[in-house]
Amino acid sequence: MTTSQDRTRGSLTVTGLGPGALDLMAPRARQALAEADIVVGYRTYLDLVRDCLNPASEVISSSMMQEIDRCRKALELAASGRTVVLVCGGDPGIYAMAGLVFELARSVDTTVPIDIIPGIAALNACAAILGAPLMHDFAAISLSDLMTPWELIERRIEAVAPADFVVVIYNPKSKKRTSQIVRTREIMLQHRSPETPVGIVSGATREHETVRLTTLGSMLDEAIGMQTTVIIGNSQTFVWRDRMITPRGYSKKYGL
């Protein structure tokens, strides 16, 4: 943990903002934003928390695909003696900036104190909106091949599909990247019924939130984009009153 003495020589806090709704942001994250000398982040995420920022704080924003620059700048500012907060959507340790910060810090062998404040991840937010689809073992897979070769992603899908995991799909589709979600569905259909429930949530907790319940056989008929999270049920997942539920096994054990 960062001590008061550490803060006099600068510190970096990587803060998860959660899925978007301000009332789902952790109190510790709000406190970090209020106490920061400098807040660094992707401008879309910064726009979500403008009302939480200290008016005296300096704000440094950048566009998508500039993650390395943001993290490096945040570390440099912290090393200069400033109290810096780097913001991420969701949880910083799940497909976000925490790992990159540590990689860069290691590469320069910095002594800057680094704290991580967790946030509600997309899979948590979307699961709550859908009902309770993650009550049993699940796997999360990103279909983005910007930094992970598609061949490796495909092997991972092929590994989890027959194991009957509930599968959470991050980054399922973009304007240029359209075939990966099609192939993912093909692999899943080799091991699961076309009637397997699928939940599709876009813009979770934000004003433009959309929620659809469908099936593995019909999921590609729905709108899917980069702000979408797809949750594919396992062999026991069912839908009840427009809620997607994966049983843990209580009924079998206790006869509910």
Phi, psi and omega in degrees: 000152179280128179266169179296326177294321178301320187293335178291341178250015177096151179202160176234127175244123177263117194243127174275132181268354185083193187282346179144320179290129184298328182283358174255006176277140181295140176305324179295326177292318178300317180297318179299318179296321182290334185260356187287142168285319184222136175243127183241138178179172173294132191300328179296320178290322178297323178298330181290336188238021182306320183289347181265352185277148173288127180303337181275351182284143171279137181244127179241113183246157177211173184265175178299154178075014177243034185298316182297317179298318180297313182294317180296318179296318180298317178295318180297317180294320177295320179295336180277359176106009182264153174270110190244137172242125174256120185263146177225151171286155177064230178250132185294343181264004180238103181054036183225216196264347186301312181297318180296320178302314181293323177298314180292320179298319179295322184295333179252000178055046182286153175256009179300128175295133182236123175248151175239126175252118184289159175223165176292120182282165179302321182294325176293312182297315182291322178298318180295321178295321183282332183138259179209060184282346186253030183288344177237185186306138180216162177233144176248130181225130173267133178270002178288126180255023179295322182237351178238125181301141181301326180301322179288318178301316181297320178297324179292320177297316180296333179282320184275333185302311181283349182276359177065028170290145157295139185239125176259123181255116172266155175047054189289333188195147172224181181297323182268335187249096188242342187276338187296319181290329177294314180294322178301314179297319179301316180294316181296323180292342175289343186233352185224155180294146174300341180274001178304127180297142177226131175252135181234118182236129176241138178060044185307129177071001179262173185299329183264019181303134173229144183227129177226137172252127183215203179231166178300324180291332186247003190298330182286352174283347182267157177288125180227131181215195185288336178268014183258140169243131182249129177243116181259123183290171174263192186292344182257351183296138179223167176246131178221123181049051177061027174237142181261121188230132172248113182292147179275336182120008181298320184296322179291322185280322187244359176067044180293000000 
